[in-house]
Amino acid sequence: MLTFLRYLVAAPLLVASAAGVPIACQLLSAYTLRRWRDTPFDVGAELTERLTEYDGFWPIPLALVLFVVLWRTTTVWPRIALLPSGCIAVGGLITAGFTELLSTVAALAAPLVAWTLAWLAARVVSRPVTGDVRRSPAEVGVRLRGGGRLRVQSRRLLLDKLPAPVHAAATVNRVALRFDRITHVEVGNALTPALWRFANSSELTVTPGPVLRIIGGGQEWLLPCDNAEELHRLVTERAAVRAQADPRPPLESSRWDLAKPLWSLNGDPAQRNTQKVQNGQHWLLVMSALTTAMALFSVYRVFTTSWGYLIGVALFGGIGYGTARAWWSFVTSQRLAEENPRSPLADDPDPRHLPVTGWSSSPVALGHMSDL
């Protein structure tokens, strides 16, 4: 019930970020134009005209759909909000030509305002981390000391924003661990700085202070974070509630093509990698969204203008479907590589061994934390 109320409060902020900000920016641009031409300005008529015509407003419904589809992935909400406001801002700058100060300022401020509103919505859903958040599927992002970010998702832990892998053969710059494969979680302390290498060969500096240690799926993570005890409780409680088995495909499947190069990364390479590994192939998803929107517009034109727009429906629809399918195929292989940077046949590290010099385990005191 509390989770529902959080989303109920966040919903107006998301709608305002995706629709309110770009519409307000467009209306302000229209107002300055009317004032420059010394013609009357009717808010209702202008709003109706812009919402009933194809005038660059297709990103708004697209962003709203993405919010619904990615309702659990709160860390991407600010980036989704940038889609409509960014498009409107570019159009506003071109229209204003940097001559209308008010329109120019509005166009520049629109993406910042939209991003902030979506960020606030994400904070409403994921903070503070009380019992309802720990048991919910809503993503919680945690910044780590020394770089990197842990994303506690619905079914897994995802570690991103890591330094570039030291091996050029590394195929992913993120690692993940499903809740059903976690075998050991403990809070410890690092007494001296240390360098920790993850299974994809990304290295993170473990600075002195509290550290969360997680073992499972053949991996061992050391996560330096100031709120290690709270994070320990979040991970263990969500794992107990949300863990779900996910059978892996046979090892001869082509879906392992991105994961298999990671299994043979051992030691330091002769020459360290200096290039950032690209992940996600987001350009395919963007192209699919753009061409799908154009296909839907062609469908609209078929019923309002001419049957000749069927060519646009077939062309843009085919491109949209093909790029979406290619993106999904890559994403499924990438997800498998992130969750299996070690071979499924590999054993888990022994939790009795000290992971780094200067490591000390510490008891976890949970009694003083609220369970609301």
N, C-alpha and C positions, 0 to 999 in steps of 0.2 A: 504494500500500500504506500509506504514512504517513497519507494522508487517511482511509482506512478505519479506521485505528487511532484517529485523532482522534475520528471519529464514534462509535467503539466506547466510548471513554471518556466522551463527551458524553451518550450514550443514557441511562445510569442517572440522570444529573442531570436530564434532561428528564422522565423518568418520575417521578422524585421530586417535581419541581416541579408537574407536572400531576395526579398521583394521590396520591403520598405525603403531601404537605402537607395537601390538603383532607381526606383520609381520617383522618389523624392528628388534625386539628382536630375532626372529627366524633366520633371516639372519645373525645377528651378532654372534649368537651361531654357525651357520654353518661356518662362516668365521674363527672363532677361532679354530674350529675343523680341517678345511682344513689347516690352518697355522701350527697347531700342527703336522699334518701328512705330511706337506711340499708338498701339492698338490695344483694345480691351483684352483682359486675360480672365478666362472662366476656368476655374480649377476643375469643376465637374466635367465640363465638355472636353477639356484637354486630357484628363485622365481616361475618359471613355474612349476618346480617339486613339490614344496610344495603346490601350489594352486590347482594342478590337482590331488593330492593324498589325501586320508583321513588321515591327519597327525595332528589331534588335532585342525583343523581350523573350526570345526563346530560352536564353540561359536561366531565366527565373524558374519556370516549371522544371527544367532539368536539375537545377540545384535543389529544389524542394523534393524531387524524386530521390536524389542522392542522399538527402538527409533521412528520408524514410528507409531507404535500403541499408544505409550505414548507421542506423540508429544506435548501435552499440559502440561503434568506433569513434569515440568522442575526440580523439586527437586529430582527426582529419576534418572535423567540422569547420575550423577557420579557413582551411584551404578551399573547401567547397564554397564557402561564402564569398570568396574572391572571384569566383567564376562570373556571376552576373554583374557585380559591381565593377570588376576590372573591364569587362566589355563595354559597359555603359560609360566608364571613366574615359576610355580611349576615344569613344565616339563623341563624348562631351568636349574633350580637348580639341579634337579635329573641328568640331562645329564652332567652338568658341574662338579657336585660332589664337588663343592666348591674349585676345583683345578684351574680352569680357571678364573682368577680374573675379566677379562673383561666381560665374559658371566655371572658371578655371579652378578656383579654390575648392568648389564643391566636387568637381571631377577628381581632383587630387586627394581629397579627404574621404571620398566614398569607400575605396578599398580598405582604408584604415578603420573606419567606423564599422564596416561590415565584419571585418576580421575580429574586432574587439567584441562585438555583440555575440558572435559565434563562440569566441573563447569564453565569454562569461557564461553562455549556455552550457558549455562543456564543464566548467567549474561547478555550476549548480548541480549537474548530474553526478559528478565524481568526487566532489569535496563538500564537507569533510568526509573522511573515510570511516563511516559508521557501519554498524552491522548490516544494514540494508544494502549498502554499496558493496561490502565484502561478499555478500551472497548473490548479488545481481550480475547480469552479463555485461554491464557497462564497463567500458575500458577505463583504466586508471593509468595515467602516465607518471613516471617517477624519474626525475633527473638524478644522475649519478655523479659523484665526485670524480673529477679527472676526465669527464666526458662520457658520452653515451646516455641512453635513455632506456629504461625498462617499461614496457607496456603490458600491464596485466590485463589480458583480454578475456573473452568469455570461456574459451577452452584451452588457452595456452598462454605462455609467457613469450614475449617477443622483445629482443634486444636490438635496438637500432641506433643510428647516429654514432656508430663506432668509427674509429680511424680506419683508413683503407687497409685491407688485408696485406700482410707483408709478402705473401706469395702471389705472383702474377697469375697463377693458375686457379686462384680462388674464384669461384663463380658467384658468390653472394657476399654482401657486406652486412648481412643481418643473420642472427641465429635465433632459433625458437625452441621451446620445450613444452610439449603438451602436458597437461596436468596429470593425465593417466600414466605418464612415464616417470614422474618425479618419485625418487626413492629416498631422498634425504634433504632436509632443510634445516639449517642452523644459523644462529647469530654468533659472530665472532668479532675479534678486534685485530686490526693490523697495527703492530707496534712500530714498524719501519716501512718506508715506501718499497713497493715491489711492482714488477711488471707482470701482468697476467695475460696469457695468450688464450683466446677462445678457439673453438674447433675450426673456425673458418680462417684462422691465422690473424685475425684482428687483435691488436694489443691494447690493453687498457692499464693505465697507471693506478694501482691500488694505493691510495694515500692513507696515512695513519688515521685510525678512527674505526667506527662501527662498520662491519661488512656482513652482508648476507651471503651465505654459501648454499648453493643449490646443486644437487647431483641427480642425474637421470638421463635416460636415452643415450648413454655412453658419453655424456658431457659433464663438465664441472664448471660452474660459474662462480666467480667472486665478484660481488656487486657492492662497491663502496657507497654507502648512503647513510646520512645522518639519522634517519628514522628507521633503522634496521629492524627494530622490534615490531613496530607497526606494520612494516612491509612483510615481516615474517608471518604475522597474523593474517594479513590480507591474502597472501599466497596459500597458506595452509587451509584457511576456511573456504576460499573459493575452490581450491582443488578438491576439498571434501564434498562440495555441493555440485560443482560444475564439471568434474572430470568425466570424460566420455571416451570410450575406446574408439580408435580410428584405424581400422586394418590397413596395413601398407600393401602396395601392389607387389607382385613377384619381382625379384631382383633383376630378372631379364627384361622387365618392362622398360620402354623408352622413356618413361617418366622419371627414371633415375639418372638421365644423362647429365643433368646439372649437379647432382649430388655426388656422383662417383669420383670426379676429380678431387673433391675435398678429402676423400678417405685416404689418399696417399700423400697428403701434405705433412712432411716430417722435417723437423729441424729448421735451420735458417736457410733461406735460398741464397744462391750465389750473388744475386743482385736483387735488392728489395724492390717491391712494387711501388710505383709512385702515382699510379692512376687510380682514381676512385671507381669502384665497381658500380656499374649502373644496374638498378633493379626495378622491376615492375613493368618496363616497356610502356610507360604511361602515355606515350605519344600514340600508340595504337588505340588506347581507350579514348583519348581526346578525339582522334580522327573518327572513331566509331560514333561518338556522341554527336559530332558535328554533322556527319553524313546522315545519321538517323534523323536528326532535326530537319535537315534539308529534305529528306524523304517524306517526313510527316507534313512539311509545308507543301510539297508537291501533291500529296494526297488532298490537302485542303484546296489547292488550286484546281485539281481535277473536278471537284464538285462546284467550284465557284467561277472558274474561268474557261478551261478547255481540257478536253481529253488528251491533248498532246502532252500534258504534264505526266502522263503515265510513264513516259521515257525516264523522267527524273525519279519517279517512284522506283522503277526497276534498277536504274543505275546507282542512285544513292543508297537504296535499300540493300543492294547486293554488296556494295563496298562496306556499309555499316555492319552487315552480318559477318562478312569475311574478316574484317579487322577485329571485331568483338570475339570471334572464335579463336583467332590467332593470339589475342591477348589472354584469353582464358586458358588456353593450352600452355602458354608460357608461365602464367601465374601458378597453375597447379604444379608444374615441375619445380618452380622456384620455391613454393611453399614446402614441397617435399624435401628440397635441399636444405632449407632453413631449419627444418625440424630434424634432419638426419645428416648433420655434417660429419658424424661418425657412422661407420657401418652399423646396420641393425644387428649384426652379429657380434659387435664389440661389447665387452663387459663395462659396467659402470666403474668409475674410479672408487677406490677404497676410502670411505669417509674417515677412517682412523688415521690416515696419513695426513701430515701437515701440508697444506697446499702451498704455502710460501713461508719463508723465514720470518720469524717474529709473529707467527699466528697464535692466537689464543682463543679458545672457545669461551663463550659467556652464557650464563643461564638467561632464559627468556622469562621475564616477569609480565604476565598478562593480567593480573588481577586488578591493576589500577586503571585499565582501559575501559572506556564505555562500550557497551554492547548494544546501544540503541540502534 
